[in-house]
Amino acid sequence: MAEPRDPGQADPGKALYEERLKLLEGLWMPAAPPWEDLPDEVKERWRAHAADDDADGSA
């Protein structure tokens, strides 16, 4: 799955990534790259995790 077709449509993978990104600072972890700099296969993996969270009802 490529970038969302509708520019106004939120990308659940990006939302999950950015939510988790905020947690890194509190864990004394190094900064992660911005979403735009991630390879497509990594973005797809985040989208799959977001879809799993939605299916489980935990997101």
BELVEN-V417430 format. One line per field, one symbol per residue. psi: psi as a letter, one per 40 degrees, with the letter a starting at -180 (. if undefined). Layout:
psi=???
This chain:
psi=haiidhdehihddddddddddddddeefiiiiiiddeiiddddddddddddddddeee.
